[in-house]
């Protein structure tokens, strides 16, 4: 049939989505953060394998028979369809081609977008205009699979990464919020962000609220080349030039608050993810940083928009002793977390997930090419 670009009424997908969410929850919902870091490339690879199974089921249910072993070719009467795969780095697009050997090149396509947490941002199915099946049915199935997988992955990532630092930060935020409320300054609380800086390795251990904000930022403002998962992992686990940080300068100046515009950030080129996330948190204006105390190699730091400083800093001065004790207790509880984050950092490869997926697709293509085309 000739495919016309008109709306199609698809069956209710709530049941299938629920099944897919349960399926992916069973695969990685319970993974700790370091395991998500280690396995992320394989999670995307397994999802690609499942997408190919959706393509196979779509063709088989329509009466096509799988061809020779080692090939992704399908036959129905005289019609032979070869499944092609490609991944376009720019735009993070997964392209599936249903190429008929009896026709010229695929000259039609249907696209779908996925505003999700993972690697694939767009799916495109290419086919010849005489293709007898409606590819939008397949496109709908693939979209559901990727949406469900990335929803579970996002929830699991936030939960597991926030588990690391929740204990250390809970008392600090509770104390500050209560004090600001008692002073009639509760409106200043939402944009006051604590951070724990590790002088030895240059990490900032982010609190759960900041992690959720960062994930939302990278998901809403999608990179053309990197998945939100990768950007979030880099931000949480990548060292940055701590010796250039405003936090350290504040400590060296006897815990004096320092106010700077973001444009003067000293490591903007060395740690752009950190800077980008910070701008999203506070806005692209001046911000104030104050180191509050130091325990062993760890600094407790607070940052806020510069126009909050006059209201908030006097309250922090009153809380100085209690915040230091809470911080010291929290750092003790975080010892296993620190070890885990350091290990997770070592697991990060210089190869991007997109490169890994491209290599997997290249192997898939090689399998098609090497298989005999006769007798299909």
Secondary structure, 3 states (H helix, E strand, C coil): CCCCCCCCCCCCCHHHHHHHHHHHHHHHCCCCHHHHHHHHHHHHHHHHHHHHHHHHHHHHHCCCEECCCCCCEEEECCEEEEEEEEEECCCCEEEEEEEECCCCCCCEEEEEECCCCCCCCEEEEEECCCCCCCHHHHHHHHHHHHHHHHHHHHHHHHHHHHHHHHHHHHHHHHHHHHHHHHCCCHHHHHHCEEEEEECCCCEEECCHHHHHHHHHHHHHCCCCCCCHHHHHHHHHHCCCCHHHCHHHHHHHCCCCCEEEEHHHCCCCCCCHHHHHHHHHHHCCCEEEEEEEEEECCEEEEEEEEHHHHHHHHHHHHHCHHHHHHHHHHHHHHCHHHHHHHHHHHHHCCCCCHHHHHHHHHHHHHHHHHHCCCCCC
